[in-house]
Amino acid sequence: MTLTSLWQPFSLGRVELSHRLAMAPMTRNRANADGTPGELVARYCGQRATLGLLITEGAQPSADGQGYANTPGIYTPEHIAGWRKVSDAVHAGGGALFIQLMHAGRISHPDNTPHGRQPVAPSAISAGVDIATASGRQQVPVPRELSVQDIAAVIAEFRHAAASAIAAGADGVEIHGANGYLLHQFLSPNSNRRSDAYGGSVENRSRFVIEVARAVAEEIGADRVGIRLSPSMPLGGLEEGDVADVRAQYRHLVGELAGLNLAYLHLHHVGDDELLQSFREAWPTAVLVVRYGRTREQLAADIDAGFADIAPVGRLALANPDVVERLRAEAPMNELDPATIYGGGESGYTDYPVLANAN
């Protein structure tokens, strides 16, 4: 299978892309202690600007939203100033930047947050998983259940974070509704045991995600907003039920979100192609699909099959800042060093070599 379809231009919201590759959001834990992305983050993203669309690692919209140490924030003036340098670096290289807004919810520990508070979640149910902290791996605690007033405050935090991202020069934001974090926790029946308007039925469990997306779209424009979902993804202690349950939940959710006319739907796909096809038929704009374990030869498969418009790449982009040039030249790829993915400095972050004579 050829990669010809990857090299076709595409219009994504307000952004004109010269090809169909993108950088998937991947946590790297290199922000300063206060959540400000520094020069190193700007260099890392700038190196990868030829990927066109760069979706950043998750940036917390508040202190409560932080899950891991040294993840970036996007809610203070200092954060905005730091992200401005990242935006400038990406734009200088010809790329577009979408900052992912990620509230970790119960996947957090007081030792990892600036205020040392108990994590928050839809219900007071622990994820039962361990998390890295400065003193070693610890189990995440039982979270505090968000009140209805708290939920309204979190929605306002997302709105403020989106405005802050645009103020920092980003081209848009991606709302992280996947991979076991707060929005996903509202969707999953084993983490959401609420009996109010935000729990119980498919419609109620979807409500928070829809309200966040609507608020962000109102704040910065729907054509600057993407959302990431991961149906059936068993991360963070989530169990979303059988296939019928998952299809009912996500067909309702995607149908409601489609009415907002967001810039894109980004799916971390785990194999239900029938569900994926139904999303494709319901969604009015761009669809991005990333799957575990794709080879370089398979990168265009979902575009060629009509499932997707853009193919985000993850691990290949970590180890190959010039992954686009390497793919075009059919050149070999650098091997990823797993030991340097999370935290640290330049090693395994900004020091991967590029082709001497990229075509």
Rosetta blueprint (number, residue, H / E / L):
1 M L
2 T L
3 L L
4 T H
5 S H
6 L H
7 W H
8 Q L
9 P L
10 F E
11 S E
12 L E
13 G L
14 R L
15 V E
16 E E
17 L E
18 S L
19 H L
20 R L
21 L E
22 A E
23 M E
24 A L
25 P L
26 M L
27 T L
28 R L
29 N L
30 R L
31 A L
32 N L
33 A L
34 D L
35 G L
36 T L
37 P L
38 G L
39 E H
40 L H
41 V H
42 A H
43 R H
44 Y H
45 C H
46 G H
47 Q H
48 R L
49 A H
50 T H
51 L H
52 G L
53 L E
54 L E
55 I E
56 T L
57 E L
58 G L
59 A E
60 Q E
61 P L
62 S L
63 A L
64 D L
65 G L
66 Q L
67 G L
68 Y L
69 A L
70 N L
71 T L
72 P L
73 G E
74 I L
75 Y L
76 T L
77 P H
78 E H
79 H H
80 I H
81 A H
82 G H
83 W H
84 R H
85 K H
86 V H
87 S H
88 D H
89 A H
90 V H
91 H H
92 A H
93 G L
94 G L
95 G L
96 A E
97 L E
98 F E
99 I E
100 Q E
101 L E
102 M L
103 H L
104 A L
105 G L
106 R L
107 I L
108 S L
109 H L
110 P H
111 D H
112 N H
113 T L
114 P L
115 H L
116 G L
117 R L
118 Q L
119 P L
120 V E
121 A E
122 P L
123 S L
124 A L
125 I L
126 S L
127 A L
128 G L
129 V L
130 D E
131 I E
132 A E
133 T E
134 A L
135 S L
136 G E
137 R E
138 Q E
139 Q E
140 V L
141 P L
142 V L
143 P L
144 R E
145 E E
146 L L
147 S L
148 V H
149 Q H
150 D H
151 I H
152 A H
153 A H
154 V H
155 I H
156 A H
157 E H
158 F H
159 R H
160 H H
161 A H
162 A H
163 A H
164 S H
165 A H
166 I H
167 A H
168 A L
169 G L
170 A L
171 D L
172 G E
173 V E
174 E E
175 I E
176 H E
177 G E
178 A L
179 N L
180 G L
181 Y L
182 L H
183 L H
184 H H
185 Q H
186 F H
187 L H
188 S L
189 P L
190 N L
191 S L
192 N L
193 R L
194 R L
195 S L
196 D L
197 A L
198 Y L
199 G L
200 G L
201 S L
202 V H
203 E H
204 N H
205 R H
206 S H
207 R H
208 F H
209 V H
210 I H
211 E H
212 V H
213 A H
214 R H
215 A H
216 V H
217 A H
218 E H
219 E H
220 I H
221 G L
222 A H
223 D H
224 R H
225 V E
226 G E
227 I E
228 R E
229 L E
230 S L
231 P L
232 S L
233 M L
234 P L
235 L L
236 G L
237 G L
238 L L
239 E L
240 E L
241 G L
242 D L
243 V H
244 A H
245 D H
246 V H
247 R H
248 A H
249 Q H
250 Y H
251 R H
252 H H
253 L H
254 V H
255 G H
256 E H
257 L H
258 A H
259 G L
260 L L
261 N L
262 L L
263 A L
264 Y E
265 L E
266 H E
267 L E
268 H E
269 H E
270 V L
271 G L
272 D L
273 D H
274 E H
275 L H
276 L H
277 Q H
278 S H
279 F H
280 R H
281 E H
282 A H
283 W L
284 P L
285 T L
286 A E
287 V E
288 L E
289 V E
290 V E
291 R E
292 Y L
293 G L
294 R L
295 T L
296 R H
297 E H
298 Q H
299 L L
300 A L
301 A H
302 D H
303 I H
304 D H
305 A L
306 G L
307 F L
308 A L
309 D L
310 I E
311 A E
312 P E
313 V E
314 G L
315 R H
316 L H
317 A H
318 L H
319 A H
320 N L
321 P L
322 D L
323 V H
324 V H
325 E H
326 R H
327 L H
328 R H
329 A H
330 E L
331 A L
332 P L
333 M L
334 N L
335 E L
336 L L
337 D L
338 P H
339 A H
340 T H
341 I L
342 Y L
343 G L
344 G L
345 G L
346 E L
347 S L
348 G L
349 Y L
350 T L
351 D L
352 Y L
353 P L
354 V L
355 L L
356 A L
357 N L
358 A L
359 N L
